[in-house]
Amino acid sequence: MTIALYHFHVTRIKRSAGQSAVAAAAYRSGEKLHSEHYSEDSDYAKRAA
């Protein structure tokens, strides 16, 4: 018999705390993304996986 176990974790990203959803997405995906709200790039393309 095989049992599947799942885990789901949600973390809030708060602009009021200086956090950026675009920067968080860039970090998690290992990509370079541009935030129009902050007019800045978040580059995590060279981050080790």
C-alpha positions, 0 to 999 in steps of 0.5 A: 500500500502506498500513501501520498503525503503532501505539504503546502506552505504559504508565506506572505510577502509584505510591501510594508515590510520592504519585501518585493513579490517580484524579487521573491519570484526572481529568487525562487525561479533563479531568473532576472525579473523587473519590478515596475513598482520599484523600477528595479531589476532583481537578478538571481540568474546566477544563483546556484540551484 
